[in-house]
Amino acid sequence: MILNELVKLFEGNKEVIRHTGWVITDPKSYEWWDGFDSADKIVISAFLVQLTKWESVKRVIGTLEEHGLAKVDSIAELDLPTLESYFRPINFYRTKARRVLNFAKFVKEMGGLNKVLLLERRPLLLTQEGVGEETADSILLFAGHQPVFPNTEYSRRVLGRVTGQEMKKRDLPNFVYHNVQQDLYLYKILHAGLGAVGKAFCLLTKPKCDRCFLKQVCEYNYR
């Protein structure tokens, strides 16, 4: 199956994928998310990265860590102006500070991240401001180690071109769930690898097919 072929190609190109911010490692490790070492950092950064460069997000996470604030329960104790001051390098920092603070308070009320990052809590996650389906599934998979595959534009574009099939938003989950077994490692490496290829090679316009390590299995390359 094509997804199993992709997994092998992703495993053989770990360094290329690493340069785009993904670390292929143990399925229960947080380090997949650009080397982060906690669920808290993954969750906070998932809010911040929306419409913002990843480099800016990492700087903010680093600053929070320096001040002992890179934890959701610590953020829940802050006032909004203080959190805004830390988020200033981020686009729409006031909106994101409000969203992160409200989410942190929600997590505290629920009893901690371990009580929130569960697949059965997904509908509740989606009621939180700033948490859409992609964000919810990303933090469930990478921060909560829950078996769910995030439905992203990168994954749809790359898989659509590789298979030569139109891959609409409603098609992606069924395609993945029907073609690979339910497995944390497989879901994580596929998400990371497809995201890396989409970011580095499989551009929306003028894709860099000649440089892409998927070109030998990609229908788009042979069109």
Secondary structure, DSSP 4 states (H G I P E B T S, - for coil): -HHHHHHHHHHTTHHHHHTTTB----TT-STTBTT---HHHHHHHHHHTTTS-HHHHHHHHHHHHHTT--SHHHHTTS-HHHHHHHTTTSTTHHHHHHHHHHHHHHHHHHTSHHHHSSGGGHHHHTTSTT--HHHHHHHHHHTS--S-----HHHHHHHHHHHTS---TTHHHHHHHHHS-S-HHHHHHHHHHHHHHHHHT--SSS--GGG-TTGGG-TGGG-
